[in-house]
Amino acid sequence: MTLLSTRGLSKSFGGLHAVTNVDFDLPKGEIRALIGPNGAGKTTLVGMICGRIAPTSGTVSFDGVDITALPAHKRIMLGMAYTFQITSVFPRLPVAENVALAARRRLHGQEVDAAVSEALDRVGLTEAPDEEAGNLSYGHQRLLEIAMGLAQRPRLLILDEPTQGLSEGEIDGFKALIRDLAGETTILLIEHNMKVVMETADRVTVLNFGEVLAEGTPQEIHENDAVQAAYLGTG
């Protein structure tokens, strides 16, 4: 069953074609990595998927329903959660309250408390629930943002450069978390760390100049000559 699909999805900014005619299908329960060089259109594509950017043309469907015209907050209610490339925590609020605010987008009452506790536990931040978020290290703020996504108990979790700023130990913890989430939710992972991609993704989609260059298993992508030349630096 396909959870997310796009057809002919395109975005132009003036004369610049950031994304061109992207057809994309993401089955339920899959971990999909989206990779490509800087400027390939990854963030623009994800912005259109989550409703933060209006497409110039094309459609976005979620669980068989056309959501192209839906604003971002209504897509959240359908079960999408998106963590940003740049941290978007509330620095003056406690860690737990940041997660609770995110959880309340979809949950109510005691469900919120349970979701907060579970999310903080999963990302390893249970020891500092009352700490102001702004006092956390950059890496821990990234983990807090992932917790904010998890607390919404999403059907689709979109993670934009989640390992940026994490230590090696934190990256190992992140990979374990993704493996733990496999089958529980569908994940779209925008990631530059190829080790993380190769070790966590079921399939990989490669963007280049706003178009899909290749799609396949991590091994197939690693061995693809066009991908090697465009992105992986050889060929």
C-alpha positions as CSV (number, residue, x, y, z in Angstrom):
1,M,0.0,0.0,0.0
2,T,1.3,3.4,-1.0
3,L,1.1,6.0,1.7
4,L,2.6,9.0,-0.1
5,S,2.8,9.7,-3.8
6,T,3.5,12.7,-6.1
7,R,2.8,13.0,-9.8
8,G,4.5,15.6,-12.0
9,L,5.4,17.6,-9.0
10,S,7.3,20.8,-10.0
11,K,8.4,24.1,-8.4
12,S,9.9,27.1,-10.1
13,F,11.2,30.2,-8.4
14,G,11.2,32.8,-11.2
15,G,13.3,31.3,-13.9
16,L,14.9,28.7,-11.7
17,H,13.4,25.1,-11.9
18,A,14.1,23.8,-8.4
19,V,12.0,20.6,-8.9
20,T,10.8,19.2,-12.2
21,N,8.1,16.6,-12.8
22,V,8.9,14.3,-9.9
23,D,6.9,11.1,-9.6
24,F,7.5,9.6,-6.2
25,D,5.9,6.7,-4.4
26,L,6.5,5.8,-0.7
27,P,4.9,2.5,0.6
28,K,3.6,2.2,4.1
29,G,6.2,1.1,6.6
30,E,9.2,1.8,4.4
31,I,12.3,3.8,5.4
32,R,13.2,5.9,2.3
33,A,16.3,8.0,2.0
34,L,16.3,11.1,-0.2
35,I,19.8,12.1,-1.2
36,G,21.5,14.3,-3.8
37,P,24.0,17.1,-4.1
38,N,23.5,20.5,-2.5
39,G,20.9,22.4,-4.5
40,A,19.4,19.2,-6.0
41,G,15.9,20.2,-4.8
42,K,15.5,17.9,-1.8
43,T,14.3,20.5,0.7
44,T,12.0,22.1,-1.9
45,L,10.5,18.7,-2.7
46,V,9.9,17.9,1.0
47,G,8.5,21.4,1.5
48,M,5.9,20.6,-1.2
49,I,5.1,17.2,0.4
50,C,4.5,18.7,3.9
51,G,2.6,21.7,2.6
52,R,5.1,24.5,3.4
53,I,5.8,25.2,-0.3
54,A,3.0,25.4,-2.9
55,P,3.9,23.5,-6.1
56,T,3.9,25.2,-9.5
57,S,2.3,22.1,-10.9
58,G,1.7,18.5,-10.1
59,T,-0.1,16.7,-7.2
60,V,0.6,15.2,-3.8
61,S,-1.5,12.3,-2.4
62,F,-1.5,10.9,1.1
63,D,-3.1,7.5,1.7
64,G,-5.0,7.9,-1.6
65,V,-6.3,11.4,-1.0
66,D,-5.2,14.4,-3.0
67,I,-3.8,16.8,-0.5
68,T,-2.1,19.2,-2.9
69,A,-4.2,22.2,-1.7
70,L,-4.1,21.3,2.0
71,P,-2.1,23.7,4.3
72,A,0.7,22.3,6.4
73,H,-1.3,22.2,9.7
74,K,-4.0,20.0,8.2
75,R,-1.4,17.6,6.8
76,I,-0.1,17.3,10.4
77,M,-3.6,16.3,11.5
78,L,-3.6,13.6,8.8
79,G,-0.4,12.1,10.3
80,M,2.6,13.9,8.8
81,A,5.4,15.1,11.0
82,Y,8.4,17.1,9.7
83,T,11.6,18.0,11.5
84,F,13.6,20.8,10.0
85,Q,17.1,21.1,8.7
86,I,17.6,23.9,11.2
87,T,16.4,23.3,14.7
88,S,13.0,24.7,15.5
89,V,12.7,24.2,19.2
90,F,11.3,26.8,21.6
91,P,14.5,27.7,23.4
92,R,13.0,29.3,26.5
93,L,10.6,26.4,27.2
94,P,11.5,23.2,29.1
95,V,12.4,20.1,27.0
96,A,9.3,18.3,28.0
97,E,7.0,21.2,27.2
98,N,8.5,21.4,23.7
99,V,7.6,17.8,23.1
100,A,4.1,18.3,24.7
101,L,3.4,21.2,22.4
102,A,4.1,19.0,19.4
103,A,2.1,16.1,20.8
104,R,-1.0,18.3,21.3
105,R,-1.2,18.8,17.5
106,R,-2.7,15.4,17.3
107,L,-3.2,14.0,20.8
108,H,-5.3,14.9,23.9
109,G,-5.3,14.5,27.6
110,Q,-3.3,11.6,29.1
111,E,-2.2,10.6,25.6
112,V,0.0,13.7,25.5
113,D,1.9,12.8,28.8
114,A,2.4,9.2,27.6
115,A,3.7,10.4,24.2
116,V,6.1,12.9,25.7
117,S,7.6,10.3,28.1
118,E,7.9,7.7,25.3
119,A,9.5,10.2,22.8
120,L,12.1,11.5,25.3
121,D,13.0,8.0,26.2
122,R,13.5,6.9,22.6
123,V,15.9,9.8,21.9
124,G,17.8,9.5,25.2
125,L,16.7,12.8,26.7
126,T,14.8,11.5,29.8
127,E,17.3,13.1,32.2
128,A,16.6,16.7,31.4
129,P,12.8,17.2,31.0
130,D,12.8,20.5,32.9
131,E,16.0,22.0,31.3
132,E,15.4,24.9,29.0
133,A,15.7,23.7,25.4
134,G,18.0,26.5,24.5
135,N,20.6,25.2,27.1
136,L,21.0,21.9,25.3
137,S,23.9,21.3,22.9
138,Y,23.1,21.6,19.2
139,G,23.1,17.9,18.8
140,H,20.7,17.4,21.7
141,Q,18.4,20.1,20.2
142,R,18.3,18.0,17.0
143,L,17.4,14.9,19.1
144,L,14.7,17.0,20.9
145,E,13.3,18.0,17.5
146,I,13.1,14.3,16.6
147,A,11.3,13.6,19.9
148,M,8.8,16.4,18.9
149,G,8.1,14.6,15.7
150,L,7.8,11.2,17.4
151,A,5.4,12.5,20.0
152,Q,2.8,13.3,17.3
153,R,2.7,9.5,16.6
154,P,2.9,10.2,12.9
155,R,2.0,7.9,10.1
156,L,4.8,9.6,8.1
157,L,7.9,11.0,9.8
158,I,10.0,13.3,7.6
159,L,13.5,13.9,9.0
160,D,15.6,16.6,7.3
161,E,19.3,16.2,8.0
162,P,18.7,14.7,11.4
163,T,22.3,13.7,12.1
164,Q,23.8,17.1,11.3
165,G,25.7,18.2,14.4
166,L,25.4,14.9,16.2
167,S,28.5,13.1,17.7
168,E,29.4,9.6,16.5
169,G,27.8,8.1,19.6
170,E,24.6,10.1,19.0
171,I,24.6,9.0,15.3
172,D,24.8,5.4,16.4
173,G,21.9,6.0,18.7
174,F,19.9,7.6,15.9
175,K,20.5,4.6,13.6
176,A,19.3,2.3,16.4
177,L,16.2,4.5,16.8
178,I,15.4,4.3,13.1
179,R,15.8,0.6,13.1
180,D,13.5,0.5,16.1
181,L,10.9,2.5,14.3
182,A,11.0,0.3,11.2
183,G,7.5,-1.0,10.5
184,E,5.9,1.2,13.2
185,T,5.8,4.3,11.0
186,T,6.9,5.3,7.5
187,I,10.0,7.4,7.3
188,L,11.4,9.8,4.7
189,L,15.0,10.6,5.6
190,I,16.9,13.5,3.9
191,E,20.5,12.8,4.8
192,H,24.0,13.5,3.6
193,N,25.7,10.9,5.8
194,M,26.0,8.0,3.4
195,K,26.9,5.6,6.2
196,V,23.6,6.4,7.9
197,V,21.7,6.0,4.6
198,M,23.3,2.7,3.7
199,E,22.7,1.2,7.2
200,T,19.1,2.4,7.7
201,A,17.2,2.9,4.4
202,D,15.1,0.2,2.7
203,R,15.3,2.2,-0.6
204,V,17.0,5.4,-1.8
205,T,15.8,8.1,-4.1
206,V,18.5,10.3,-5.7
207,L,17.7,13.8,-6.8
208,N,19.9,15.8,-9.2
209,F,19.1,19.2,-10.7
210,G,15.5,18.8,-9.4
211,E,14.8,15.5,-11.1
212,V,14.9,11.9,-10.0
213,L,18.2,10.5,-11.1
214,A,17.9,7.0,-9.7
215,E,16.0,4.9,-7.2
216,G,16.8,1.5,-5.7
217,T,18.2,-0.3,-2.7
218,P,21.2,1.2,-1.0
219,Q,23.5,-1.3,-2.7
220,E,22.0,-0.6,-6.1
221,I,22.4,3.1,-5.6
222,H,26.0,2.7,-4.3
223,E,26.8,0.8,-7.5
224,N,25.0,3.1,-9.9
225,D,27.5,4.9,-12.3
226,A,25.3,7.9,-12.8
227,V,24.9,8.4,-9.0
228,Q,28.6,7.9,-8.5
229,A,29.4,10.6,-11.1
230,A,26.7,13.1,-9.8
231,Y,26.9,12.7,-6.1
232,L,29.3,10.1,-4.6
233,G,32.3,11.8,-6.2
234,T,33.6,9.1,-8.5
235,G,33.0,7.7,-12.0
